[in-house]
Amino acid sequence: MKKLLKENFDSINLYGKLSLLTESQTKQIFQGIEWVSKNYKDAVIIGGTAIVYYLNGGRNLTPDIDFLIEDISDLKLKLESDNIPYKSILGSAGSIGITVENFNTDFLSVNSGNKYVNKLILKTAKMANVGGYQIKIAIPELLAIMKFELGRDKDTDDGFALLTSGKLNKDTYIEIVTGLKNYLEEYESLLSYAELI
């Protein structure tokens, strides 16, 4: 594992929040990041870690990490070949992904939640420097849309925090929302939120 050094991050906020975790929590997270960076390069960071990556201050970081992936079966084979145990994550419609307790990491299927938003997240992800590892992360515009689509209070709060963070491009956000018009439950609301950017 690489050392937790400020120069190994392109998000000072994420570095700061990770510095607040215990050494064992940080070690666990970085074992997962390192494994993903070497074995599953198409995984994309979403969830709280991605929110903290983009926001300055504010939200606390939970000591876990969430990735969005295309192919759960392929991931399972790679974990099995490295003798890394995992468990299914069950949602209302069955399995939505797997959790790897060794890394305190969840890998969510592209088909969990809004698959159209998720597929676009995988397609448009950008590279981020997280602890010295180059890893994919959801772009902020889609991260906000995904959070609003989830609809839980904490996700909606994250969505609004992203919209007002100064990290989103208004034209990009409008283009994405418009392109997903037929697949968004709250299309009109999401479009009106562009005024907050």
HELIX and SHEET records of a PDB file:
HELIX    1   1 LYS A    6  ASN A    8  5                                   3    
HELIX    2   2 ILE A   12  SER A   19  1                                   8    
HELIX    3   3 GLU A   23  ASN A   39  1                                  17    
HELIX    4   4 GLY A   47  TYR A   54  1                                   8    
HELIX    5   5 ILE A   72  SER A   81  1                                  10    
HELIX    6   6 LYS A  115  THR A  124  1                                  10    
HELIX    7   7 PRO A  140  LEU A  150  1                                  11    
HELIX    8   8 ASP A  153  LEU A  163  1                                  11    
HELIX    9   9 LYS A  170  GLY A  179  1                                  10    
HELIX   10  10 LYS A  181  TYR A  183  5                                   3    
HELIX   11  11 TYR A  187  SER A  192  1                                   6    
HELIX   12  12 TYR A  193  LEU A  196  5                                   4    
SHEET    1   A 7 LYS A  87  GLY A  91  0                                        
SHEET    2   A 7 GLY A  94  VAL A 100 -1                                        
SHEET    3   A 7 THR A 105  SER A 109 -1                                        
SHEET    4   A 7 ILE A  65  ILE A  69  1                                        
SHEET    5   A 7 VAL A  44  ILE A  46 -1                                        
SHEET    6   A 7 TYR A 133  ILE A 137  1                                        
SHEET    7   A 7 LYS A 126  VAL A 130 -1                                        
END                                                                             
